[in-house]
Amino acid sequence: MARTSGFGGSPDHGSPDNPVLITEASASLEDQHRARVRKYLTLMSFRIPALILAAIAYGVFENPWISMAIIGLSIPLPWVAVLIANDRPPRSKNEPSRWDGRFDANPAVEAPDRRVIDG
């Protein structure tokens, strides 16, 4: 019996592995939160190894300036991690531009021609 493409994992749209998107809804809040936590933990995972590397560098080179430079580079990591993790999800290629051109012309500068009737 031949296998149909219904459950075979076809890359075509509409297959079980690649369903057709019928809504413009964004990812769920739980998925967005999970992605933000993953980004934050990934960035913060460089903090402790940087401190350990600073201690190893001080033991090997006996130069406090190298260790201080490594520690100095690790100081803004929490701030950067929070900024990156709290950023909105990137726009998809298919997301339409919502700009409607309301601010194309300044009405105070380019007033339309009007008839004035003096009475």
Phi and psi in degrees as a GROMACS rama.xvg file:
@    title "Ramachandran Plot"
@    xaxis  label "Phi"
@    yaxis  label "Psi"
@TYPE xy
-78.0482  146.469  ALA-2
-85.6035  136.052  ARG-3
-90.251  164.377  THR-4
-79.5489  -1.23565  SER-5
-63.2477  -39.9077  GLY-6
-122.116  11.4414  PHE-7
-84.8598  -4.34634  GLY-8
81.6147  39.5804  GLY-9
-67.3586  142.113  SER-10
-76.4947  -2.05711  PRO-11
-69.8782  154.414  ASP-12
-65.553  139.874  HIS-13
96.839  -1.69069  GLY-14
-84.1238  163.15  SER-15
-60.7836  -30.5649  PRO-16
-81.8582  -18.4096  ASP-17
-139.724  76.7629  ASN-18
-70.5174  158.446  PRO-19
-77.1609  132.839  VAL-20
-83.8586  119.68  LEU-21
-113.357  11.8134  ILE-22
-140.442  158.977  THR-23
-99.2735  12.9987  GLU-24
-65.66  142.208  ALA-25
-80.383  177.32  SER-26
-62.0292  153.823  ALA-27
-64.6533  159.022  SER-28
-62.6561  -34.4511  LEU-29
-65.542  -41.2377  GLU-30
-66.1679  -41.0833  ASP-31
-63.9936  -42.8909  GLN-32
-63.9636  -42.4247  HIS-33
-61.5588  -41.3763  ARG-34
-67.1525  -39.2535  ALA-35
-66.792  -40.5537  ARG-36
-64.8344  -39.5764  VAL-37
-63.1646  -42.0548  ARG-38
-62.9907  -44.0286  LYS-39
-62.6855  -46.9668  TYR-40
-66.0986  -35.3344  LEU-41
-63.4691  -45.4458  THR-42
-68.6321  -39.3062  LEU-43
-74.9728  -15.9873  MET-44
-69.137  -12.2867  SER-45
-86.3802  -10.5159  PHE-46
-71.8746  -53.7139  ARG-47
-65.6913  -43.7399  ILE-48
-60.6654  -31.3941  PRO-49
-66.5865  -40.1358  ALA-50
-67.2636  -38.6519  LEU-51
-66.8062  -40.4132  ILE-52
-63.1206  -37.051  LEU-53
-63.837  -40.6216  ALA-54
-66.6319  -40.3669  ALA-55
-66.2627  -41.0879  ILE-56
-62.8991  -37.475  ALA-57
-67.6344  -38.2342  TYR-58
-69.9971  -34.847  GLY-59
-81.2985  -50.3269  VAL-60
-92.2563  -17.1422  PHE-61
53.1514  36.3792  GLU-62
-123.575  113.83  ASN-63
-68.6807  -21.0654  PRO-64
-68.6846  -35.1389  TRP-65
-66.3385  -43.8665  ILE-66
-64.1739  -41.5928  SER-67
-65.7629  -34.095  MET-68
-66.2312  -42.0543  ALA-69
-65.6513  -42.5378  ILE-70
-65.2423  -39.8079  ILE-71
-62.4901  -34.9485  GLY-72
-72.6529  -25.7291  LEU-73
-86.6572  -10.6783  SER-74
-65.0673  -46.1647  ILE-75
-77.7438  -0.543749  PRO-76
-58.0815  -44.3056  LEU-77
-62.3503  -39.3983  PRO-78
-64.5771  -46.0217  TRP-79
-65.1101  -39.7829  VAL-80
-62.9166  -40.5309  ALA-81
-67.3654  -42.606  VAL-82
-62.7402  -44.3814  LEU-83
-70.4376  -40.1763  ILE-84
-69.8001  -29.2516  ALA-85
-90.831  2.96012  ASN-86
-72.0347  151.459  ASP-87
-68.6767  157.439  ARG-88
-61.7073  147.101  PRO-89
-64.3445  150.75  PRO-90
-72.6592  144.563  ARG-91
-82.7955  164.424  SER-92
-65.608  -29.063  LYS-93
-88.9753  -2.27727  ASN-94
-72.4913  125.001  GLU-95
-73.48  151.994  PRO-96
-77.3663  131.943  SER-97
-97.0409  7.42396  ARG-98
-71.1733  130.202  TRP-99
-115.06  4.54596  ASP-100
77.8477  23.7791  GLY-101
-65.7642  -25.4979  ARG-102
-109.539  30.652  PHE-103
-67.9761  -47.9532  ASP-104
-122.048  141.149  ALA-105
-88.2385  115.958  ASN-106
-65.267  -22.6509  PRO-107
-72.822  -29.3231  ALA-108
-88.4316  -44.8631  VAL-109
-110.704  73.1854  GLU-110
-75.0518  138.98  ALA-111
-69.7408  157.594  PRO-112
-68.8341  129.147  ASP-113
-131.082  144.579  ARG-114
-82.6044  131.317  ARG-115
-108.866  126.59  VAL-116
-111.136  114.627  ILE-117
-87.4635  136.336  ASP-118
